[in-house]
Amino acid sequence: MQIWTGLGNPGPRYAMHRHNVGFMALDVIADMHDFEPVQKKFSGWVQEGRIGSSKVLLLKPATYMNESGRSVGEAIRFYKLGTDALTVFHDELDIDPFRVKVKQGGGHAGHNGLRSIDKHLGADFRRIRLGIGHPGHKERVHGHVLGNYAKSEQDGLVAMLGAISAEAEWLAKGDDARFMNAFALRMQDA
């Protein structure tokens, strides 16, 4: 089993925030791959399903970003898995909007969700870094991250989330390079 976690904050007021793009990615994956209905578990919401031949548990922590690691840690310990089974989808300031990069391990770069997971489980897990772009000035970061996607960004957001979901089988197989290539090709056609 693999655990794919999307980072975000719970509640309708946060739904379209750039900081919630990890939640959005999991919602589209669950929908496109016909995952089971949502259940409350591990201080969050989970959906079980298959992507190709891989069993995947989608987890959206309901703990708010700063405590994401508590929810993820509960799930990892319950299934007796290591961090090699964990994939975290999260917003990334240092990547242009609607670009995606896959990274194994690393620092948290000030991201409170990653910081919390690092604290509970260590840093050696796969990250799907969903680009939201940097607003240009440090003092504008907070408002940018916690701001809604603009109407002009909707097409790019939909294309990115659709491409991630369509190529998710490569992630499930552990072929990150093939995922990145297939994702890039889909985005060229978008």
C-alpha positions in Angstrom: 0.0 0.0 0.0 1.0 3.6 -0.7 -0.2 6.7 1.2 -0.6 9.8 -0.9 -1.2 12.9 1.2 -2.4 16.2 -0.1 -1.6 19.2 2.1 -4.2 22.0 2.7 -6.4 23.5 5.3 -9.9 22.2 6.0 -13.1 24.2 5.4 -14.8 26.0 2.5 -13.1 29.3 3.1 -9.7 27.7 2.2 -10.9 25.6 -0.7 -9.5 27.6 -3.5 -6.4 28.9 -1.8 -3.1 28.2 -3.5 -2.0 26.6 -0.2 -4.7 23.9 -0.8 -3.6 22.7 -4.2 -2.5 19.4 -2.6 -6.1 18.8 -1.5 -7.2 19.7 -5.0 -4.8 17.2 -6.6 -6.1 14.3 -4.4 -9.7 15.2 -5.2 -9.1 15.0 -8.9 -7.2 11.7 -8.5 -10.0 10.2 -6.4 -12.6 11.3 -9.0 -10.7 10.2 -12.1 -9.6 6.8 -10.6 -13.0 6.0 -9.0 -11.8 5.8 -5.5 -14.2 4.7 -2.7 -16.2 7.3 -0.8 -14.6 9.6 1.8 -14.2 8.3 5.3 -13.0 10.1 8.4 -9.9 8.5 9.8 -6.4 9.4 11.0 -7.5 12.9 11.9 -8.4 13.5 8.3 -10.3 12.3 5.3 -9.3 9.1 3.5 -10.3 7.4 0.3 -9.1 4.0 -0.8 -8.6 2.8 -4.3 -6.3 1.5 -7.0 -4.2 3.3 -9.5 -3.1 0.6 -12.0 -2.2 -2.4 -9.9 -1.2 -0.3 -6.8 -3.4 0.1 -3.8 -3.4 3.7 -2.7 -4.8 5.5 0.3 -5.5 9.2 -0.3 -5.2 11.2 2.9 -6.2 14.8 3.4 -5.3 15.9 7.0 -8.0 17.8 8.8 -5.5 19.1 11.3 -4.7 22.4 9.5 -1.4 22.7 7.7 0.8 23.2 10.9 -0.2 19.8 12.3 -0.3 17.7 9.1 2.4 15.4 10.3 0.2 14.2 13.2 -2.4 12.9 10.7 0.2 11.4 8.3 2.0 9.8 11.2 -1.1 8.1 12.4 -1.8 6.5 9.0 1.9 5.4 8.5 2.0 3.8 11.9 -1.4 2.1 11.5 -0.4 0.4 8.3 3.2 -0.2 9.6 4.7 1.5 6.6 7.9 3.4 6.2 8.3 6.8 4.6 9.2 5.0 1.3 5.4 4.4 1.0 4.6 8.1 1.4 4.0 10.7 -1.3 3.1 14.3 -0.3 1.4 16.7 -2.8 2.0 20.3 -1.8 2.2 23.9 -3.0 5.7 25.2 -4.0 6.5 28.9 -4.2 9.9 28.3 -6.0 8.3 26.6 -9.0 6.4 28.5 -11.7 2.6 28.2 -11.6 1.2 24.9 -13.0 4.6 23.2 -13.3 5.2 20.1 -11.3 8.4 18.6 -10.0 9.0 15.3 -8.1 11.6 15.2 -5.4 12.8 12.6 -2.9 13.5 13.9 0.5 14.9 17.4 1.2 14.1 20.3 3.4 10.8 22.0 4.1 11.8 25.5 2.7 9.5 27.1 5.3 6.4 25.1 4.3 4.6 24.4 7.6 3.0 21.2 6.4 6.3 19.7 5.3 7.9 20.9 8.5 5.2 19.1 10.5 5.7 15.8 8.6 9.5 16.1 8.9 9.0 16.5 12.7 6.8 13.4 12.9 8.4 11.1 10.3 11.7 12.5 9.1 12.3 14.1 5.7 12.9 11.1 3.5 9.6 10.9 1.6 8.6 11.7 -2.0 7.2 15.1 -2.7 5.1 16.2 -5.6 5.8 19.9 -5.7 3.0 21.8 -7.3 4.1 25.2 -8.6 2.2 28.3 -7.4 5.0 30.8 -8.3 6.5 33.5 -6.1 4.7 36.9 -5.9 8.1 38.7 -6.2 8.4 40.2 -2.8 8.8 38.4 0.5 6.2 40.5 2.3 3.6 39.4 -0.3 4.1 35.7 0.2 1.6 35.1 2.9 -1.2 36.8 1.0 -0.3 35.0 -2.2 -0.2 31.5 -0.6 -3.4 32.1 1.3 -5.1 33.8 -1.6 -7.6 32.2 -4.0 -6.6 31.3 -7.5 -7.7 34.0 -9.9 -10.2 33.4 -12.6 -7.4 33.9 -15.2 -5.6 30.9 -13.5 -8.5 28.5 -13.7 -7.6 26.9 -17.0 -4.0 26.3 -16.0 -5.1 24.9 -12.7 -7.6 22.5 -14.3 -5.0 21.4 -16.9 -2.3 20.8 -14.2 -4.6 18.8 -12.0 -6.0 16.7 -14.9 -2.5 15.9 -16.2 -1.3 14.8 -12.7 -4.3 12.5 -12.4 -4.0 11.1 -15.9 -0.4 10.2 -15.4 -0.7 9.1 -11.8 -0.1 5.5 -12.7 3.6 6.3 -13.3 3.8 7.7 -9.7 2.2 4.6 -8.4 4.8 2.5 -10.2 7.6 4.6 -8.8 8.7 5.9 -12.2 9.0 9.5 -11.4 11.0 10.4 -14.5 8.3 8.9 -16.8 5.6 10.8 -14.8 7.4 14.1 -15.3 7.8 13.5 -19.0 4.2 12.4 -19.5 3.0 15.3 -17.4 5.1 17.8 -19.5 3.7 16.4 -22.8 0.1 16.7 -21.6 0.7 20.3 -20.5 2.1 21.1 -23.9 -1.2 20.0 -25.4 -3.3 21.9 -22.8 
